[in-house]
């Protein structure tokens, strides 16, 4: 077995995303990895939190990998996937249950295992039930995933993924566990290259409010005022289409707001805020006003620079660009005539895929993928076997480093 590719965990963003992408790609491509100083730029000492450990352990079981060093707060792990073609009993099940005892983000666990579920070569759908947090600070919410991420994955050619919210889990207002089920249909061929370069005009906006029931009308009034003020900035000359949904958060410290704009080309742009500041008695109007103004401003900024993926989606598309067959492009927009740089999260994702599978990104957001899942004959016809050559090169270089 080749020596593992070493990844320094403090590189660029230095958080959990580096770990999730690395282990997900390793389990797929069978390129072993060694990650040091895991989450080295996070407060509290870094290391593996429960949700990271959950993802790593499941992927190790599914890919029959040898895993060493993994435990709560571990700062170094080595992940050595099996080179055998057979799949483990863990993965062959049609029902997968992943349980967390804390409200760790369900959607970050799902994000880590999704590439494996999609591209490992299975021929039947799998239902994945995950417990933990659905609305957690510094993590994608269930609402963002279901309204933005999953529709955008479908738009780029991923088989439709269904999600079902059973109950909400929160990090605010006292820890509470929730659960979500996903139905994932594996891809039966390599993901074709995709182009997100033509955004189109904004045709509609969907608003999702989670807040105490007593706040519903005030929130709706705040939204009406903001739409009146910023209508042209969002819709231009088009007739505005707005849908507002409200859900009782059942706690006076749980506030969440999501705005999703849909364009004429089917692109979804989302911005949200799970309120994580102190909620003071008698100051709820200030909370709702602040949230509305900020989320509107964030969405309008996304609209104004013309991106075909919002800031938080852009980094989640990196893995799919790298695995696709052909050159995929994601336009990140322009600000004052200059290309909008990828976020630190996106740059981190791009660095990880380069280190593990040799995929590179250009300044305009394009990436020539490795055509993962192609047959050996297909790979040989494509640029002299780019996938196999990249992996062989990485294996040789890491062996020499040892």
N, C-alpha and C positions, 0 to 999 in steps of 0.2 A: 504494500500500500504506500502511496506517495506521502511525503512529509506534509503536514498541514500548512495551509496558507496562514501566516500570522497577521492579525488585525489588532492595531492599537486602539483600545476603546475610548481614548480621549480625543481621537481625530475629529476635527470639524465640530459638529454639534455635540458629540460625546455623550449621547444618551442611549436609551433603549432601542431606538430605531436601528442603529448599527447592528445590534445583536439580532433583532428580529429578521432583518433582511439577510444577514450572513447565514444564520442557521437555516432559514427557509431555502436559500439557494444551495447551500451545502447538501441538504437532504435530497434535493432534486438532482443536482449534477454529480453527486458523490465526490465532490472536491472537499477533503477534510479541512477544517479550520481550527485555529487556536486564537482565542480572543483574550487579551489581557487588559487590565484596568477597566473592566466593564462599568459603563455609566460613570466614568471617571470625572465628568464635569458636573455631576449632580450633587446637590447638598445631601447631608446626612451620611456621607461616606461612600455613596454609590453602591455598586454590586447588584446582584440579582434581587429584585423584589418578587413577590409571589406570582404576579402575572407573567413575568419573564420566565421564571422557573417552570410554570405550567406549560408555556409554549415550547420551551426547550425539551422538556421531558416527553411531551406528546410527540414531537417530531423525531426524537431519538428512537422512540418505540415504533413509530410508523415506518421509519426508514431502516430499522434494525441497526442503528448506529451505536458505536461505543462512545459513551459519554463519561468524561472524567472531570471532577472539580465542581460539579453542579450542586448547589445548595443555596439556601437563603443567604443573601449578602455576599455570595461568592464573587470574587473579582477576576477570576480566570477560569475558563473552561476550554476543553478540547473536545471537538465533535468529529467523530470518524465514521461516516456512513458506510454501511455494508456495500461491497461491490457486487453482491449477488443480485440477480434479476428478480428473485421472488420477493413478494410483498409480505409484510408481517401480518399477524392476526389482528393487530390493532387497527390497521388500515383497511383490511378486507371487510370489516363490518359495515352494514348499511345504515346503522345507527351509531353515532359517536357521542359519548357523554363526557364533557369536560367541566369539572366542578372546581370552583374556587371558594374558599372560606372567607374571603374578604371582597369588598367591592372593587377589586382590580378590574381594569377596563376589559369588558367582553370583546369590544371591537379591536383592541390591540392584539389580543390573543388570536382572534379571527384573521386579522391582517397578517400575522406571522405564519399561520398554517395554510392560508388560502392558495398560494402558488403550488404547494404540494398537492392539495386536494384537486386542483384544476389540471395539473400537467403530469402527474405521476404515472399515467397510463391506464388507470382504471376505466371500465366501460359501463359503470352503473352509477346513478345518482347516490349521494350520501346525505343523510340528515345529521346535522351537527347541532347538538344542544349544549350551550355554554351558560354557566351561571356566573354572576359577579356584578359589575357595575355597568349600567346602560348610559348613565349621565355622570361622567367623572371628570374632574378638573384635568386640563392639559391632555385630553384624549378625545378622539372623535366620538360623538354621541350616536346613539341608535338612530336618531332622527336624521343626522347628517349622512350616515352610511346608507340608510334606506332611501333617502330622497336625492342624494348626490352621487355617492361613490358607486352604488350598485347600478343605477341607470347609466352612468358613464362607462362602467366596465362593459355593459351590454352594448353600448354605442361603439366601442372599439373592437367588438367581435368576441368577447367572452360569453360563453353560454349563460343564459339568464339565471341569476341567483335570487332565490326567494328568501325573505326573512320574515319571521313572525315574533313579535314582542309578546312575551307571556306576562312579565311584570317588570317594573322599573327598579333599578338599583342605583343608589345615589352615594356620592361622596360628601354632599352637602346636607345640612340639617340632620346629622346623625347618620352613621353608616347603615346602609340597607342593601340587601342582596336582591338582584333581579335575575331574569333569564331571557334568552333569545334563542330561537332555532333558525338555522339556515339550511336550505336545500341547495346543494351544489352539484351541478351536472358537469362531469369532467369534459375537457376538450378532447376530441377524437383525432385532431390533427394539429400541427403547429399553428400558433396564433399568427394570422396574416399581419403584415405591417399595417399600421393605421396612421391617419393624418388628422390631427386636430389643429387645423390652420384656418378654417373659415367659421368664425363665430356666429355671424348673422346678428340680427337685431333682437333686443329683449322683447319678448311677447307677453310674458306673464311673470308674476311673483307669487310664491306661496309662503305664507307666514305661519310658523308654529310657535305657540306660546305655552310654556309650562309654568304655572304660578299658582299661588293660593287662590281659591275660588273668589274670594272677596275682591281680588285685584283685577278680575277679568275686564270689567267695563273701563277702568282707568287705562289699562294696557291698550284696549281697542281705541280709546280716544287719542292716546299718544301716537298710535300708528296712523290714525286718520290725519292728524296734524302733519306728520312727517311725509306721508304720501302727497298731501296737498302742496307742501313746500318743495319736495324733491321729485315730483312726478316726471318733469321733463328730463332731469338728469338720468332717470332710469329708463323711461320708455321713449324718449325723443318725441316724435310726432305721432307715435302709435297710440291707439286707444288702450288705456291701461286695463289689464286683467289681473285682479288681485283676489287671492283666496286666503282667508284667515281661519286657523283652527286653534282652539283653546282646550287645554287639559289641566284639570286640577292637580297640582303637585302634592297636595295633602300635607304641606308643611310650610310655615311662614318664612323659612329661610331657603326655600328651593325655588329659584327663578332661572328660567332658561328661555332664550329667544333665538330662533333660526329664520333667516330669510334665504329663499332659494329662487334665483332668477332662471327662467328657461328661455332659450333663444330660438329663433326661427330654424336653426339647423339642429336643434335637439340638445344642445350643450346645456349643462346645469352648472351654475355658479352659486356657491353657498357661503355665507358668513354667519357666525353664531357667537353666543356668549353664554356660558354657564356662570352665573354670577357667583364670584368667589371672594367678594369683599364682605366686610362686616355689615349685617343687616340690623339696623337700629329701629327700635320701637318708635312709631310716628314718622319715620323717614322712608316709608315704602314708595311714596310718590317719587322721591328722588331716585330710588333704585330703578324704577320703571322708565323714568325719563332718561337716565344715563344709559341704560341698556339700549333703548330705542335709538337714541342719537348715535351711539357708537356702532351698532350693527348696521344701521343705514349708511353711515359714512364709510365703513369697511366695504360694504357691497358696492357702493357707488364708485369707490376707488378701483375695485376689480373691473367694473363695467367700463370706466373711463380709459383704462390702459389697454383694453381690447384683448385680454388674454382668453384663450380657449380652455383654460383650466384654472380654477382658483388656487390661491397659494397653498392650501392644505391638500388639494387633490394632486397637484403637480408632482409632489414627492412620492405619492402612492402609485403613480403611473410608471415610475422609473423601472421597476422590476419587469413590468409587462413590455416596455420598450426593449429592454435588454434581452428578453426571451423570444421576442417575435421574429418572424421570418421576413427579412428585408428591413428597410430603413423606415422607422416610425418617427413622426415629428409632432411635438406639442408646442404650440405658440404660446409663449409666456407673456406677451404684450409688450408695449412700448410706453415709456414715460419720458416726456420731453425729448422725443426723437430717439432715445436710446433704448435698447432691449432691456426689459426688466430681468435682473439677475435672478436665478433660482434662489429659493430660501436656503438657509443653512441646512435644514432637514433634507432638501432636495439634493444639495451638493454632497451631503453625507451618503445618501442613497446611491448617487452616481459613483462615488468613490468606492463603495463596497462592491458594486457589480463589476467595476473595472478590476478590482483586486482578485475577485473570485473567478469570474468567467471572461475577463478581457474585453468587455463591451465598453465603448467610449462614446461620450456625448460631445456634440459640437456646441458652439456658442448660441445657436439658434434653437436649441432644444431637440435636435435630431440625434438618433442613435441607430446604428446598424446592428440589429439583433443577431443572436447566435442560432436562430431557427431551432430552438429546443423542441425535441419530440420528432424531428425529421428522421427518416431512416438513414442508414449509412450511405446508401446510394444518393439520396437527396442531398446529404451534406457534402458528398464528394463533388456533386454538380455545382454547388454554391461556393464560389470563390475558393475552389481547391480544398474544400473541407474545413471551413473556418472554425466551426465548433470544435471538431476533434483536435485541430492544430492548436487552438487557444488553450484547451485543457491540457494537452501534452506539454505545451510550453510552460504553463504554470506548474505542472508536476515536476518538470525537470529543474526549473529555477528554484523551487522550494526545496528540492532534494539537495541541490548544490549549497543552498544557504545553511542547511543542517551540517 
